[in-house]
Each structure stands twice: as C-alpha cells, then as structure tokens.
Amino acid sequence: MIIYDLKCENNHIFEGWFNDRTAFEEQKKKGLVKCPVCGSLSIDIVPSSITVMGKRTGKFSKNNKDISPMKDLRMFHEYLDKTFEDVGSKFAEVALKIHLGEEDSRNIKGTTTKTEEDTLREEGIPFVKIPIPKFDS
C-alpha cells in the first residue's frame, strides 16, 4: 500500500491510499478519487516530505545510510519544530481563524481538547494528530 499526498484544484491537500501509481491513475480516470473537502475530481499527486517504511522494504535507508526509527522520528519532529508555528493551546482558535480567512494561512501546531477537535471536524478544517514522544538526551 502506498500513501500519496493529493491536492485538488482548490488547493485542498489530503492523502490517498493505493496499491501503486497505476491504481491511483485508474481510479482517477474513473472519477473515484475526489477531494473530501470540496468534492473536486481534479486531483494531482503532490510531493511528500515523509516516507513510510513498508513490510517488504526491510530497513529504511536514505542515500544508502541506515537510519534507525528513533532517529527518523527525531528528524521528523525537528522538521515540525522548524516549519510549524507553535500556537500552544490556541490551536483550534487559530486554525478556525485561518480557515475563515481572518489570519494568514500558515503551518501551525499545538494542542486541542476532544471538544475542540470535534468542532474543527464539524467546520471541515483538516488537521492531523501527531503524538509527541519524549526523547532521552
């Protein structure tokens, strides 16, 4: 199974799971791939910054150097720290303002309550929950 980052003509980004690129192309051609936000059928694959190790690939490698899962996870969190603004417990509030056009669009990270998550879903605001592990120094 391959997870592709997809984007519709209205710039909504979401992911799709396919057996391979051919399966994506066939489903797209049949009108089976549509944006979950606006329903657009004009979908393209966009570059992804994350690679996921599959069962058959064995060890994940980058430039022929083995990277441990912990190191990979640490690199991922470093990327989040560098490219996302930490809005803390105001995540839901800021995400809603961005969605409504009251604030500039940007990458944000923070925390939410279950109620805030439900509100974001009801408003159609896409978000991803990522657990934050504790790293030993």
N, C-alpha and C positions, 0 to 999 in steps of 0.2 A: 504494500500500500504506500502510495506517495501522497504527501500533503503539499498542495500548491497554494501559494498566496495568489488570490484572484482580485481583480478590480473591474468594476463596471464603468460604463461611460460617464457616470455621475461621480466617479472617484470614491465610491464606497469600497473599502478593502475588506475581504473576508477570505476564509480558507475553504478549499475543497479537497476531498479525499478520492483518489482514483488509483486504479491498478497501474496505470502508466500514462504517458503523454497521449498515446493513441486513444485510450479510453476517454480522456478529457475531450479531445478533438471530436470524437464520435458523439459524445453526449451533448457537446456544444452545438454541433451541426443539427442534432435532433431537437434542439430547444429545451433540453433537460437541465441546463446549467443556467440559473438565474440568480440575481442579486437578492439576498434575503432582506435587504433594507428597502429597495425601491422596485424590485421585480424586473429590472432591466435584463434583457437577454444578450446584450452586447458586453461580453466578458472577455478579459485577457489575463494571461498569467503574468505576474509581476515578479521581479527578483526578490528572493527571500534572504534574510540575513541569518537564518537559523537552519542548520542541518540536523536531521534526526537520524540516529543510528538504527538500522533495521536488523532483523534477525540474521539475514543472510550475509550481511557485510562484515560481520565479526567486529574487529576493533575499529573505532572511528579514527581516521587519520586525516591530517591536514598537511599538505606538502610532504607526504611520506614520514611524518613525525607522529608517533603515537601520543595522543592526549588523553589523560585519564578523565573519566566522567566528572570528578570533582573539579578538576582544572577547567574543563569545558563549562561547567556550571558557574564557576567563579568568573570566567571571561564573559559569560552571558550577563551576569549581574553587574559587572564593570561597564559593559555596554549600556545597560539600562541607566546606571548612575550618570554616565556621560551624556546621554542623548534624551533623557526624560527629566522634566522639571518635577521635583518632589513638592506636591501640594498638601501632603500630610492627610489629616482627617477631613479636609475640604475637597477631597477628590470628587465626590458626587456633585457638589455645588459648582465646582469649576467645570466639570465635564458637561453639565447641563448648560452653563453659560456659553461654552464653546459651541455646543450643539445648536443653541438658539442664535448664534452669531453675535452675542454680547461681548465675547472676548475673542482674540485672535486664535486661530487653530494652531495647536502645538501638541507635542508629545507630553503627557503628564503621567505621573504615578502617585500613588497614595493609598490610603486605606478607606474602607467602607464598612457600613453595617449591613446586615442582611436586608433591612428595610430599604436602605439606600440602593442596594443592588437591584431589588425588585422595582424600584422607581426608575432606575436607569433602563432596565429591560422594557418596562411599560412605555417609556419615551422613545424606544428604538435606538438607544445610544449604545454602540458596540464597545465592549471592554473585555479585558482578559484578566483573570485572577492568576497571579503567579506567586507561589509560596516563597518566602524569603528564608533560606536556610541560615543557620549560624555557622560561620566558618571559624575553625581554630587558626590562630595565628601561626 
